[in-house]
Amino acid sequence: MNVLFQSKRLLFRQFTGDDAGLIYELNSDPEVIRYVHEKPATPATAVQLIGNVILPQYMLGLGRWAVHLKYTAEFIGWCGLKYLAESDEVDLGFRFKKAFWGRGYATEAASTCIQYGFAHLNIRTIVARAHVDNAASLNVIEKCGMQFLGEEMVDGTPVKTYQLVNPSM
C-alpha cells in the first residue's frame, strides 16, 4: 500500500483503477448513501466513479482518499478534498462503511484531511456540506471546527454549509 499520509489510527492512500470493488461495496449500501441522493452502485458505476471523478482530482493534488485502519490495513471508506469547479471551492467529504460508524473514524479522518490540505497543499479555505437531516455528518463537520455559514439548496437538496479558513494564511 502506498500511504500518502496517516493519523493515529488511519492510513490514507490514493485510489487506483483496481479499487472499483471497494467503491461498489461502499456505495451499494442504501444506508451509507441515504443522504447523498445517489442510487446504489453497480459494478459499472463504481468503475465510472473511479475513472471520471476520483482519479482526475489527484492531478490537482487533491482527492477522495481511501482510508484504511492502520493496524489491519482494512478498507473502511474514503475521506478527502475535492475541487468544485462550479463554485471554485475545495470541498471536504467523507463516507464510511456502516460497520465503522460511531467510532470516531470520520472525525479523525476529516480533521486529518483538513490539516493535510492546509499544511501540505496550502489551501486557503475548505468548505463542507451535509444534508440538513444528516446529524452524524453535521456533527463530524462541527467537531472539526468548521464554521456554519447557512443553509442552501444544492442539486435540489437542502444542505447546511460550513467553512474553515487556513489559520496560517
N, C-alpha and C positions, 0 to 999 in steps of 0.2 A: 504494500500500500504506500503510495506517495503522499505523505502527510504534508499539507500546506501550513497548518498551524494547529495548536491544541489548547485545551483548557484543562482544568483539574481532572475531569472525568471523561472528556470527549476529544476525539480526533476529527479534523476537518480535511477533506480532500476534494479535488475536482472530480465530478462525474466523468465517465467515458462513454463512448457509444455502446460498450458492453454492459452498461448498467440499466438498460431499459427494463429488465426484470424487476429491479429494485423499485423503480418508479411505478411500474404496473402494480406490484404488491401493495405499495403505499396508497396509491390513488384509486385502487379498486375497492377500498373500504368506505362505504357510504358515510360512516360517522366521521372519518378523517376529513372528507371533503364537504361535509354538511354546510359549512358557512361560506364556502368559496364558489358555490353555484357552478360547479363543474359536474359533468356526467362521470360516472365511474369509468376508470381507464380500461382500455382494451390493450392487448399487446401492441397493436399498430399505433394507437395514440400515444403510448408510452415511448415508442421509438421516435415518433414525430416530436414529442415534447423534448426529449434529449437533444435531438439534432437541430430543431428550429428555435428553441427557447433557451435551454440551459447552456449548451456548448458555446453559442455565439457570445454570451456575456463574458466568458473567460478572456476573450480577445481585448476586452476593456479593463481587465484586471479585476473584474467583479465576478459575482456568480452566486448561484444557489449551490452550496457545497454539501456534499454527502457527509453526514455525521455518523460516526461510529463510536461505540463505547471503547474507552482507552484500553481496558484490561481484557476484553474478549474480542475486540475488533468487529463486533456485531453491528450491522447497519440498523440505525434506529429512525432515520428520517433525514431531512435536509434543513438547512438554515443558510441565510446569506443575504447579499446585497445585489440588487438588480437595478440597472439604469432604465428609467421610464422615459423614453424619448418624447412622448406626447405631453408630458408635464415638466420635462427637464429636471427630474428628481432621481435621487438614489433611494430605493425602497428596501426596507428590512422585511424579510419574510421568513416563515418557518412552518414546517409541517412534520409531525412525528407519528410513528405507529402508535395506535391506541394502547398497546401493552406498556408503553413507556410514558404515558401521561401521568401527571401528578407527582413526579419525582424530581422536579426542578431542572430537568434537562433542557427544556425550551428556554427558560430564563438564562441558564448558564450559556447555552449556545448563542442566544440573541445578544447577550452582553458581550460575549467574546467576539462576535462578528462586528458589533459596533466599535469595540476597541481596535480591532484589526483595521477596519475601514478608516478610522481617524488616524491611528498611528502609522500604518504602513501604506495606505492609499491616499492619505491627505484629503479625505472627503470633508467638505465644509459642513454639510447638513445631511442628515439621514431622516427620512420620513417612514412612518409605518401606518398602515390602515388595517382595520378589522371590522367585520360586520358588527353592527350595534348590539346584537344578541349574543355574540361570542365572548362571554365573560372570561373564559380561560385565556384566550389570546390577548384580550384587553388588559388582563391582569399582568401577563408577561411583559407587554409593552410598557406598562406603568412601572413595573419593578425595575425596568432598565433605565428609568429616569427620564423617559420621553415626556414631553410637554404636550398636553391636549390643545389642539388648535380649533376643533369644532367638528360638527357632523356635516356630511355631504353625501351626494349620490354619485357612485362610480359604477358605470355599466348597469344602471338601474338598481343598484344595491345600496341600501343605507349603511354607511360606514362612519366610524369615528377615526379622525386623522390626528396623528401625533408627529412631533419632530424633535430632533436633538441636534444642537449645533456643536461642532467640534470646539471644545474648550481651549484648544491651543491656537485657534485662529481668530 
